[in-house]
Amino acid sequence: PKTDLHAHPFVTDGKLILQDKSSCFSALALVGGGTNPIDGDILDACAAPGNKTTHAAALVGDLVSNKSKIMQYSSGNQNTPKFQKSSSIYALDRDSKRLKILKNRVELLCPPKSNSGVTVHPLHLDFLTLKPDDPKMKNLRCILLDPSCSGSGIVSQPDRVNIRGEADAAQRLETLSNFQITALKHAMTFSQVERIVYSTCSVHDIENEHVVATCLKEYNDTCKMEKHWRLISPTSLKGWERRGKVTSGLTPEQAQCLVRCDARLGDGTNGFFVAYFERESQLDK
């Protein structure tokens, strides 16, 4: 207990990854959340420092090699569906310093010659400037979006937006929420994408349920039914009991699809939130 493992050789050599349990939920939901296996590339829209990117790569690598337990767990089918022969994960970050950290982590944990069948491509790019018809995104099927947030769920840094008083904190949260809505709605415009995971390390409704409800309504109101997005309870997290809140714009059924973690309520993790979306047309397969 309380032993600092960050300098341990297993950690520095990349044999052991230190990560809070709750932050593993994003990649688990993305890769194992549906009843069908992923058949295409993945985009990590706000990737640095790279823990979720490399976790997703490890999970997809198991699917490529047909060793995964996730799809068996997700579908209840012991004959795990065979994944495509190879896959690319595009890991974006707009900050050059953070991108350097991302590249170092990818080189350590997902080297190009690892024969995993998964290639991670770190890119210095702002996700909001990425166009859905970019040639690199032709085979894109999944987006993991873990954007900037208040970090209010991090146990060691609770409510770090509350620096200059209550009014300033509320304004900061509203600014973050507006950015998160913009980013999630942008992700929804990629017509080739079949699933999206949106996650935060926040416990605030305005960054979580409010963002989800706003994006579902505003996007789905503008497109045909087969292009609609729907909340799905990720099957790879079906054993996790704490669920989302019923807030304005969300039904009780939709709230049950959302995953929440809260250290204040005894979950033994940082505070975290995960929403898993599938496109309507994908659900008919």
N, C-alpha and C positions, 0 to 999 in steps of 0.2 A: 504493500500500500504506500502511496505517495512517492514511489520511486520514479525518478525522471529517466525515461527510456530513450529520449530523443538522440542521445549520443551513442546508444548501443550499436555495436557492429551490425547486428541484424537489420536495424533501421537504416543506418547509413549505407548499407550494401543493397538495400531495396528488397530484402527477404521478408521484412515485416513492415506493415503499413499501420501507422497510428491514426485512427479515425473514429470519431464518435459514432456509436451505433446508429443514431437517427440519421446522420448524413449519408449512411450507406443506402438509405431507403430510396433515394432518387434513382440510382442506377438499377437497383433491384426492381423497382416499378417499371422502368423503361424497358428493360430486357425481358423480364418475366411477368409483366403485368397483364398481358393479354392471353387469350387461349390459342392464338396462332403465333408461330415464331416470326421474328423480324426477317424480312427479305429485302435488304437494302442497306444503305449507309445511314450513319448517325451523325448528328450535329450537336455538339456541346456549345451552346451559344455564348456562354460567359464562363469560360473553362478554367482560367487560372485560379488557384495554383495547380490544379490538375488531379486532385484525389478522385473526383467523380468521373473524370475522363478515363483514368487508368483503371478504376473499378469496373466501369462499363466495358472497357477493352478486355479485361480478364473474364468477365461473364460471357461476352460474345465469343471470345476465344474458345471457351468450353463448348459453346453451341456449335461452332465451326468444326470442332473435333468430335462432336457428338458425345461429349462426356458430361453434359450439363444435367444437374438435378433440378434446375429451376423450372424448365418446361414440363418435366414430369410432375412437379409440385403444382404448377399452374393449371394444367389441364387434367391431371389425374390419370394421364396416359403414360404407362410404363415404356411404351415405344416412343422415345423422344423424337419429335420431328427433326429431320436433318436440316441444318442451317445451310445457307449458301456456302460455296467453297471459300470465299474470302469477303472481307468487308472493310470499309474505310470509316474512320471516325474523324470528323473535322472539328478541331478544337480551337475556338475563336477567343481572342481577347484583344481589347482595343488599347490596353496599356502596355507599352514596350517593356517596362521593368517586370511586370507580372508575367508577360509572355516569356521572358527569359527563364523565370522560375518554372513555368509550365513546360518549356522545352527540356530543361534539365531533368524534370521529373519523368517526362515521357521517354527520354533517352535512357534513363536508369531502369524504368519499369516496363517499357514497351519498345525495346530496341527493334529496328527495322528487320534484323536477321533472326528474330526470335522464332520464326516458323509457326506463329500462333494463328496465321490466317487473317489477322487483324492489323491494319496499318493506321497509325494515328498521325494526322497531319496538323500540327500547330500552325495557326494563321494569325498574323497581326491584322485584325479587322474588327470593326465595330459591327455587331450583328444587325443593328438597325439600318446599316447601309448595304447589307447583303440582299441582292435581288433574288426572288424565287426562281427566276429563269437563268441564273448563273449556271454555265455549263458544268461546273464542278458538282452542282447540286442535282444533276439529272437523276441519279439513283437514290436520292435522299428519301428516307421513309420515316425517320424518327428525329425529334428534337428534344433535347434536355435543356430546359431553361431554368437556371438558378441565378437570378439577377441580383444586383445590389439590393440590400435590405437593411433594416435597422439593426439586425443582429441581437434583437432583444431576447432571443431564446438561449443565447450562449451564457452558460452558467457563470463563467468567470468575468463576463462583461455585460451584466444585465442592463437593459434599457440605456444603451450607450448614446441614444439620441437625446436623452434628457440632460443636456449639458448646460443650456442657458435658460432653463425655465420651462414651465408647462406649455405656454403659448408657442414658443419656438419649437418645442418637441412636436406639437400637433402639426405645425406647418411642415416640419421636416418629414413626418410620416405621410402627409398628404402628397408632398413632392415625390417621395419614394413610390407611393402607390400609383401615382399618375405615370411614372416611368415604367413600372412593372406592367401596367395595363397596356401601354404602348408596345412594350416588348412582346407580351403574350399575344396581342392581336396581330402583330407582325408575324409571329410564328404560325399563327392560324392561316395566314394568306398563302403559305406554301402548299399549292394544290396537290403536289406529289406526296406530301407527308401524310402518314396514316395514324401516327400516335405522337402525343406530346406529354412530357412530364414537366410540370411547373412546381418548383419548390423554393422554400425560404427557410432561414433559421430565425424566423420571427414568430412571436406569439400574438401579434396584433391582428385583429380581424381585418383591418383596412388593407393590410398587405397580403392577406390570405383569401378568406371567403369573399370579401368584397371584390378583389381582383378577378377571381374566378367567375362570379356572377355577372359582373360587368362585361367581361370579354365574351362569355357565352351569349348573352343577350345581344350585344352590339354586333358581333360577327354573324351569328346565326340569322339575325333579322335581315341581313343583306345578301344572302346566298340561297341557292337551291337546297332542298332537303338532303340530297345525297352528299352535299358538301358540309353539312352541319357537323359540329363537334358535340360529343356527348361525354359526360363524366362516367367513368367506369371504376368500380372498386378493384384495385390491382390484386390479382389472384395471388401473386407472390408475397403479398402482405396481408393475406386474409386472416392470419392469426393475431394481428395487432388490434387491440380492442378500442383504443381511443380514436374517436372519429371527429369529423368537422362539426362546426356549429351551424344551426339553422339561422341564417341571417337573411336580410332583405334580398330577394331574387333567387334564393335557393330553397328547394323543397327538402323535407326531411330525408327523402330517398337520396337526393343529390348529396346532402351533407354526410350521409353514411358512406358515400364513395370516397370522401376525403380522409386523409390520414393526418393526425396530429400527435405530437409528442410534447410533453410538458414536465420539466424537472420539478416545477412547483407542486405538481400533483402526484409526484412519486414515481415517475416513469423511469428514473435512473438514466436518463439521457439529457442532452441539450434539448431545448425547445425547437421544434421543427414542424414543417407543414409540407404535405405532398398532395398534388392533384394530378390524376392520370386521365388523359383525354384520348378517345379514339374517334376517328371520323365515321360518320353514319354509314357510309358505303362499306367500310371495313367490317362493320358488325354483321353485315349480311353474308359474309364469306363463310 
